[in-house]
Amino acid sequence: MVGGKQERLARPPLKRAGRATILDVASLAGVSRQTVSRAINDKGEIDPATKERVLEAARTLDYRPSRHARGLRRAGSVMVGLIISDLANPYFPEVAAGVLESAKPQGWNVMVCESRNDAEEEREALDLLARQADAIVGYCDSADDVLAQYASGLPVVLLERAPDETRFGSVGIDFAAGMRQGVAHLTERGHRRIGMLDCALPGTRSPRGEYFLAEARAHGLPVGPDWLVLCGGHSLAGGEQALEELLERHPDVTAVVGFNDLVAIGGMRAARRRGLRVPDDIAFLGVDGLTLGELVEPALSTLCIDKRQVGRLAVEQVAQMLEGKEPAVGEGAWVVPELIVRAST
């Protein structure tokens, strides 16, 4: 396990989902593999009672025939379905690039869907990919039980969800280690009144926000939950709005952590409109490591996530699961942010 595992928030372990195979269905129904295939594909020459027994076994095991079992996949080829939250956000195309880079050498194809951070569109994407893909990788907010309804029998790898938060495969971001680096950097620069512009559902905090508050407590900072302000979106405008609210609450704030780089840059713009100097009056630290952060003035310090590595690890897990192996839970399931110091801090 990568560094920072002791600081992650404790959650009860969950049983991982194995992929039911046609042989599992045959065994439970007490028939041959060929009989299962005929029942699933509604072929003739099968007793109605036997067919019903096979279908009941398939329902019990949550078995969903692959495209290969339905005769739609060439031997050796794989279709990976990728669900991205927001293609306009420059973070996600880099993750997609990592998936494509790893899939192409294996002769695999990738089908991309966008959920737009909308539950209904996410379910529509899951339904489409469950019928057309051999595995699903993606940013999904749905609970495990919902995912199982749509993607039963398929390898599923969730992005930025910790392995102890799901029974499916996952690639988590070690925000505990990231925030430890970020808050330590700001305190070393003399900051003690540090706020955060977070993105989460109303009345909740993101894991990034939770780890920020945990590090503030660890450093003995006079910072509590009211130093964390929710943004109206994962965007420049969301960061601007949240920075204004943070300054209203705590005009003495001297450093700000953004949920992501776009939010941090939005906050920095709002601060400069107020006549505040960055970083002399107020410092800004982002999370993501977008190229955009190098282009703004002053350049943005950030906790850089290797986004292509997120995609590569996901494809590696798909390959393991297609071979019938359990998804990774150690280093192959985590990406650790790296602090990059620039002019904004």
Secondary structure, 3 states (H helix, E strand, C coil): CCCCHHHCCCCCCCCCCCCCCHHHHHHHHCCCHHHHHHHHCCCCCCCHHHHHHHHHHHHHCCCCCCCCCCCCCCCCCCEEEEEECCCCCCHHHHHHHHHHHHHHHHCCEEEEEECCCCHHHHHHHHHHHHHHCCEEEECCCCCHHHHHHHHCCCCEEEECCCHHHCCCEEEEECHHHHHHHHHHHHHHCCCCCEEEEECCCCCCCCHHHHHHHHHHHHCCCCCCHHHEEECCCCCHHHHHHHHHHHHHHCCCCCEEEECCHHHHHHHHHHHHHCCCCCCCCCEEEEEECCCHHHHCCCCCEEEECCHHHHHHHHHHHHHHHHCCCCCCCCHHHEECCEEECCCCC
